[in-house]
Amino acid sequence: MPAIVGVAQVNSISTSSVFNIGDVYKIMPVANVKTFSGAGSFNTGDKLEVHNKISSTNTYDPDGADQNIVFNA
């Protein structure tokens, strides 16, 4: 159904966001990210104690792409 839209001012749009005015069939933003974290990195809470005697995070990644999003349209 057609719509009449007035003035729209966009200050900024981030890399994986979608801005649409009017009719749309499908909006599908795609993004991928790789996160490296060590032991106890994402713990949350009050009075949290994390004891890691020997902890290391392996960030070696020999392949070029882990999740291709080229043909996801």
N, CA, C and O atoms as CSV, one atom per row, in Angstrom:
chain,resi,resn,atom,element,x,y,z
A,1,MET,N,N,0.838,-1.155,0.000
A,1,MET,CA,C,0.000,0.000,0.000
A,1,MET,C,C,0.902,1.244,0.000
A,1,MET,O,O,1.753,1.375,0.880
A,2,PRO,N,N,0.743,2.120,-0.928
A,2,PRO,CA,C,1.601,3.313,-0.999
A,2,PRO,C,C,1.401,4.214,0.212
A,2,PRO,O,O,0.321,4.287,0.799
A,3,ALA,N,N,2.495,4.900,0.562
A,3,ALA,CA,C,2.455,5.801,1.703
A,3,ALA,C,C,3.044,7.143,1.307
A,3,ALA,O,O,3.935,7.219,0.461
A,4,ILE,N,N,2.545,8.183,1.915
A,4,ILE,CA,C,3.102,9.518,1.710
A,4,ILE,C,C,3.945,9.843,2.933
A,4,ILE,O,O,3.452,9.879,4.060
A,5,VAL,N,N,5.216,10.078,2.686
A,5,VAL,CA,C,6.154,10.313,3.777
A,5,VAL,C,C,6.701,11.720,3.628
A,5,VAL,O,O,7.032,12.155,2.525
A,6,GLY,N,N,6.793,12.421,4.731
A,6,GLY,CA,C,7.351,13.771,4.718
A,6,GLY,C,C,8.868,13.740,4.740
A,6,GLY,O,O,9.484,12.782,4.272
A,7,VAL,N,N,9.454,14.764,5.271
A,7,VAL,CA,C,10.900,14.901,5.325
A,7,VAL,C,C,11.469,13.938,6.357
A,7,VAL,O,O,10.935,13.810,7.459
A,8,ALA,N,N,12.560,13.259,5.993
A,8,ALA,CA,C,13.258,12.368,6.912
A,8,ALA,C,C,14.713,12.782,6.970
A,8,ALA,O,O,15.362,12.930,5.935
A,9,GLN,N,N,15.230,12.969,8.176
A,9,GLN,CA,C,16.635,13.328,8.361
A,9,GLN,C,C,17.333,12.169,9.047
A,9,GLN,O,O,16.921,11.725,10.118
A,10,VAL,N,N,18.401,11.681,8.416
A,10,VAL,CA,C,19.177,10.582,8.967
A,10,VAL,C,C,20.546,11.123,9.345
A,10,VAL,O,O,21.286,11.604,8.486
A,11,ASN,N,N,20.884,11.046,10.617
A,11,ASN,CA,C,22.181,11.536,11.073
A,11,ASN,C,C,23.288,10.525,10.831
A,11,ASN,O,O,24.370,10.888,10.369
A,12,SER,N,N,23.033,9.279,11.136
A,12,SER,CA,C,24.045,8.242,10.899
A,12,SER,C,C,23.365,6.882,10.840
A,12,SER,O,O,22.319,6.656,11.449
A,13,ILE,N,N,23.988,5.990,10.092
A,13,ILE,CA,C,23.539,4.601,9.993
A,13,ILE,C,C,24.766,3.736,10.179
A,13,ILE,O,O,25.768,3.922,9.490
A,14,SER,N,N,24.699,2.794,11.100
A,14,SER,CA,C,25.854,1.931,11.346
A,14,SER,C,C,25.974,0.873,10.265
A,14,SER,O,O,25.137,0.804,9.365
A,15,THR,N,N,26.998,0.057,10.346
A,15,THR,CA,C,27.330,-0.867,9.255
A,15,THR,C,C,26.295,-1.964,9.051
A,15,THR,O,O,26.068,-2.369,7.911
A,16,SER,N,N,25.663,-2.458,10.098
A,16,SER,CA,C,24.709,-3.554,9.924
A,16,SER,C,C,23.286,-3.113,10.251
A,16,SER,O,O,22.529,-3.879,10.849
A,17,SER,N,N,22.915,-1.913,9.876
A,17,SER,CA,C,21.573,-1.427,10.139
A,17,SER,C,C,20.793,-1.278,8.839
A,17,SER,O,O,21.359,-1.342,7.747
A,18,VAL,N,N,19.487,-1.079,8.973
A,18,VAL,CA,C,18.599,-0.965,7.825
A,18,VAL,C,C,17.767,0.302,7.992
A,18,VAL,O,O,17.233,0.564,9.070
A,19,PHE,N,N,17.659,1.084,6.921
A,19,PHE,CA,C,16.811,2.280,6.911
A,19,PHE,C,C,15.847,2.135,5.751
A,19,PHE,O,O,16.278,1.978,4.609
A,20,ASN,N,N,14.557,2.185,6.018
A,20,ASN,CA,C,13.560,1.976,4.979
A,20,ASN,C,C,12.447,3.005,5.113
A,20,ASN,O,O,11.980,3.299,6.213
A,21,ILE,N,N,12.032,3.545,3.971
A,21,ILE,CA,C,10.846,4.396,3.909
A,21,ILE,C,C,9.990,3.872,2.771
A,21,ILE,O,O,10.450,3.784,1.633
A,22,GLY,N,N,8.767,3.529,3.067
A,22,GLY,CA,C,7.865,3.061,2.024
A,22,GLY,C,C,7.641,1.563,2.062
A,22,GLY,O,O,7.896,0.907,3.072
A,23,ASP,N,N,7.161,1.029,0.948
A,23,ASP,CA,C,6.829,-0.382,0.859
A,23,ASP,C,C,8.101,-1.222,0.835
A,23,ASP,O,O,9.138,-0.792,0.330
A,24,VAL,N,N,8.002,-2.408,1.382
A,24,VAL,CA,C,9.151,-3.312,1.405
A,24,VAL,C,C,8.640,-4.750,1.366
A,24,VAL,O,O,7.627,-5.081,1.982
A,25,TYR,N,N,9.356,-5.592,0.634
A,25,TYR,CA,C,9.000,-7.013,0.571
A,25,TYR,C,C,9.746,-7.791,1.649
A,25,TYR,O,O,9.146,-8.557,2.403
A,26,LYS,N,N,11.053,-7.588,1.715
A,26,LYS,CA,C,11.849,-8.331,2.685
A,26,LYS,C,C,13.050,-7.482,3.107
A,26,LYS,O,O,13.763,-6.951,2.255
A,27,ILE,N,N,13.271,-7.355,4.396
A,27,ILE,CA,C,14.455,-6.696,4.931
A,27,ILE,C,C,15.245,-7.745,5.689
A,27,ILE,O,O,14.741,-8.356,6.632
A,28,MET,N,N,16.491,-7.953,5.271
A,28,MET,CA,C,17.298,-9.005,5.871
A,28,MET,C,C,18.721,-8.506,6.094
A,28,MET,O,O,19.585,-8.766,5.256
A,29,PRO,N,N,18.999,-7.805,7.179
A,29,PRO,CA,C,20.382,-7.397,7.422
A,29,PRO,C,C,21.239,-8.602,7.794
A,29,PRO,O,O,20.804,-9.465,8.557
A,30,VAL,N,N,22.425,-8.661,7.269
A,30,VAL,CA,C,23.329,-9.767,7.569
A,30,VAL,C,C,24.649,-9.206,8.076
A,30,VAL,O,O,25.111,-8.160,7.621
A,31,ALA,N,N,25.235,-9.902,9.007
A,31,ALA,CA,C,26.531,-9.522,9.553
A,31,ALA,C,C,27.180,-10.768,10.151
A,31,ALA,O,O,26.498,-11.729,10.508
A,32,ASN,N,N,28.481,-10.738,10.252
A,32,ASN,CA,C,29.185,-11.802,10.949
A,32,ASN,C,C,30.287,-11.188,11.789
A,32,ASN,O,O,30.807,-10.116,11.476
A,33,VAL,N,N,30.630,-11.874,12.844
A,33,VAL,CA,C,31.640,-11.361,13.764
A,33,VAL,C,C,32.362,-12.538,14.395
A,33,VAL,O,O,31.781,-13.607,14.579
A,34,LYS,N,N,33.610,-12.341,14.722
A,34,LYS,CA,C,34.392,-13.369,15.403
A,34,LYS,C,C,34.888,-12.776,16.714
A,34,LYS,O,O,35.505,-11.711,16.726
A,35,THR,N,N,34.619,-13.462,17.811
A,35,THR,CA,C,34.985,-12.966,19.127
A,35,THR,C,C,35.930,-13.952,19.789
A,35,THR,O,O,35.634,-15.143,19.885
A,36,PHE,N,N,37.052,-13.458,20.238
A,36,PHE,CA,C,37.991,-14.262,21.011
A,36,PHE,C,C,37.874,-13.837,22.469
A,36,PHE,O,O,37.923,-12.645,22.775
A,37,SER,N,N,37.722,-14.792,23.360
A,37,SER,CA,C,37.630,-14.459,24.777
A,37,SER,C,C,38.245,-15.580,25.595
A,37,SER,O,O,38.184,-16.749,25.215
A,38,GLY,N,N,38.822,-15.219,26.694
A,38,GLY,CA,C,39.454,-16.190,27.572
A,38,GLY,C,C,38.500,-16.698,28.628
A,38,GLY,O,O,37.310,-16.383,28.622
A,39,ALA,N,N,39.034,-17.477,29.521
A,39,ALA,CA,C,38.232,-18.070,30.583
A,39,ALA,C,C,37.704,-16.993,31.508
A,39,ALA,O,O,38.471,-16.146,31.964
A,40,GLY,N,N,36.424,-17.006,31.793
A,40,GLY,CA,C,35.813,-16.039,32.690
A,40,GLY,C,C,35.554,-14.684,32.074
A,40,GLY,O,O,35.332,-13.722,32.810
A,41,SER,N,N,35.573,-14.563,30.762
A,41,SER,CA,C,35.431,-13.255,30.122
A,41,SER,C,C,34.023,-12.695,30.194
A,41,SER,O,O,33.859,-11.499,30.434
A,42,PHE,N,N,33.016,-13.505,29.999
A,42,PHE,CA,C,31.644,-13.017,29.923
A,42,PHE,C,C,30.860,-13.274,31.210
A,42,PHE,O,O,29.630,-13.322,31.174
A,43,ASN,N,N,31.529,-13.438,32.323
A,43,ASN,CA,C,30.842,-13.636,33.593
A,43,ASN,C,C,30.303,-12.301,34.098
A,43,ASN,O,O,30.982,-11.278,34.021
A,44,THR,N,N,29.089,-12.321,34.611
A,44,THR,CA,C,28.491,-11.120,35.194
A,44,THR,C,C,27.877,-11.485,36.536
A,44,THR,O,O,27.483,-12.629,36.766
A,45,GLY,N,N,27.804,-10.508,37.408
A,45,GLY,CA,C,27.175,-10.749,38.700
A,45,GLY,C,C,27.832,-9.923,39.782
A,45,GLY,O,O,28.830,-9.239,39.552
A,46,ASP,N,N,27.251,-10.002,40.969
A,46,ASP,CA,C,27.786,-9.289,42.127
A,46,ASP,C,C,28.791,-10.175,42.850
A,46,ASP,O,O,28.584,-11.380,42.996
A,47,LYS,N,N,29.881,-9.565,43.301
A,47,LYS,CA,C,30.914,-10.253,44.082
A,47,LYS,C,C,31.421,-11.494,43.370
A,47,LYS,O,O,31.492,-12.571,43.961
A,48,LEU,N,N,31.774,-11.341,42.098
A,48,LEU,CA,C,32.225,-12.463,41.281
A,48,LEU,C,C,33.721,-12.670,41.480
A,48,LEU,O,O,34.497,-11.716,41.430
A,49,GLU,N,N,34.118,-13.904,41.703
A,49,GLU,CA,C,35.533,-14.252,41.816
A,49,GLU,C,C,35.856,-15.299,40.763
A,49,GLU,O,O,35.222,-16.353,40.712
A,50,VAL,N,N,36.837,-15.008,39.928
A,50,VAL,CA,C,37.272,-15.946,38.902
A,50,VAL,C,C,38.742,-16.239,39.144
A,50,VAL,O,O,39.563,-15.322,39.185
A,51,HIS,N,N,39.075,-17.505,39.305
A,51,HIS,CA,C,40.460,-17.916,39.544
A,51,HIS,C,C,40.916,-18.764,38.362
A,51,HIS,O,O,40.511,-19.918,38.227
A,52,ASN,N,N,41.742,-18.201,37.524
A,52,ASN,CA,C,42.304,-18.920,36.385
A,52,ASN,C,C,43.811,-19.054,36.599
A,52,ASN,O,O,44.558,-18.086,36.462
A,53,LYS,N,N,44.230,-20.230,36.927
A,53,LYS,CA,C,45.655,-20.433,37.195
A,53,LYS,C,C,46.462,-20.232,35.914
A,53,LYS,O,O,47.335,-19.366,35.852
A,54,ILE,N,N,46.171,-21.018,34.918
A,54,ILE,CA,C,46.845,-20.906,33.626
A,54,ILE,C,C,45.762,-20.800,32.569
A,54,ILE,O,O,45.009,-21.748,32.346
A,55,SER,N,N,45.681,-19.646,31.918
A,55,SER,CA,C,44.634,-19.430,30.935
A,55,SER,C,C,45.234,-18.725,29.729
A,55,SER,O,O,45.945,-17.729,29.861
A,56,SER,N,N,44.938,-19.254,28.566
A,56,SER,CA,C,45.368,-18.591,27.331
A,56,SER,C,C,44.284,-18.786,26.279
A,56,SER,O,O,43.586,-19.800,26.268
A,57,THR,N,N,44.154,-17.811,25.406
A,57,THR,CA,C,43.168,-17.863,24.340
A,57,THR,C,C,43.887,-18.017,23.015
A,57,THR,O,O,44.743,-17.205,22.665
A,58,ASN,N,N,43.541,-19.055,22.286
A,58,ASN,CA,C,44.164,-19.315,20.992
A,58,ASN,C,C,43.447,-18.470,19.941
A,58,ASN,O,O,42.281,-18.716,19.634
A,59,THR,N,N,44.141,-17.480,19.394
A,59,THR,CA,C,43.547,-16.619,18.373
A,59,THR,C,C,44.078,-16.926,16.983
A,59,THR,O,O,43.823,-16.166,16.048
A,60,TYR,N,N,44.803,-18.010,16.826
A,60,TYR,CA,C,45.318,-18.387,15.516
A,60,TYR,C,C,44.179,-18.950,14.677
A,60,TYR,O,O,43.512,-19.900,15.086
A,61,ASP,N,N,43.958,-18.365,13.508
A,61,ASP,CA,C,42.872,-18.794,12.628
A,61,ASP,C,C,43.417,-18.862,11.206
A,61,ASP,O,O,43.509,-17.828,10.544
A,62,PRO,N,N,43.775,-20.029,10.721
A,62,PRO,CA,C,44.429,-20.129,9.416
A,62,PRO,C,C,43.503,-19.924,8.217
A,62,PRO,O,O,43.975,-19.542,7.146
A,63,ASP,N,N,42.208,-20.166,8.363
A,63,ASP,CA,C,41.322,-20.023,7.207
A,63,ASP,C,C,40.953,-18.555,6.986
A,63,ASP,O,O,40.964,-17.753,7.920
A,64,GLY,N,N,40.633,-18.221,5.756
A,64,GLY,CA,C,40.338,-16.831,5.399
A,64,GLY,C,C,38.944,-16.387,5.774
A,64,GLY,O,O,38.750,-15.232,6.155
A,65,ALA,N,N,37.966,-17.273,5.677
A,65,ALA,CA,C,36.578,-16.909,5.957
A,65,ALA,C,C,35.904,-18.043,6.712
A,65,ALA,O,O,36.038,-19.209,6.341
A,66,ASP,N,N,35.188,-17.704,7.761
A,66,ASP,CA,C,34.484,-18.707,8.558
A,66,ASP,C,C,33.025,-18.830,8.163
A,66,ASP,O,O,32.496,-19.939,8.081
A,67,GLN,N,N,32.374,-17.714,7.918
A,67,GLN,CA,C,30.944,-17.723,7.594
A,67,GLN,C,C,30.723,-16.725,6.449
A,67,GLN,O,O,30.651,-15.517,6.674
A,68,ASN,N,N,30.619,-17.235,5.250
A,68,ASN,CA,C,30.426,-16.373,4.097
A,68,ASN,C,C,28.980,-15.931,4.007
A,68,ASN,O,O,28.065,-16.747,4.123
A,69,ILE,N,N,28.772,-14.635,3.800
A,69,ILE,CA,C,27.415,-14.098,3.696
A,69,ILE,C,C,27.181,-13.467,2.320
A,69,ILE,O,O,26.322,-12.598,2.173
A,70,VAL,N,N,27.932,-13.899,1.329
A,70,VAL,CA,C,27.871,-13.294,0.001
A,70,VAL,C,C,26.535,-13.588,-0.674
A,70,VAL,O,O,25.928,-12.682,-1.244
A,71,PHE,N,N,26.065,-14.826,-0.625
A,71,PHE,CA,C,24.883,-15.225,-1.362
A,71,PHE,C,C,23.622,-15.283,-0.502
A,71,PHE,O,O,22.649,-15.921,-0.904
A,72,ASN,N,N,23.604,-14.647,0.651
A,72,ASN,CA,C,22.419,-14.622,1.519
A,72,ASN,C,C,21.568,-13.411,1.172
A,72,ASN,O,O,21.595,-12.405,1.881
A,73,ALA,N,N,20.822,-13.504,0.097
A,73,ALA,CA,C,19.982,-12.370,-0.312
A,73,ALA,C,C,18.533,-12.792,-0.377
A,73,ALA,O,O,17.667,-11.980,-0.702
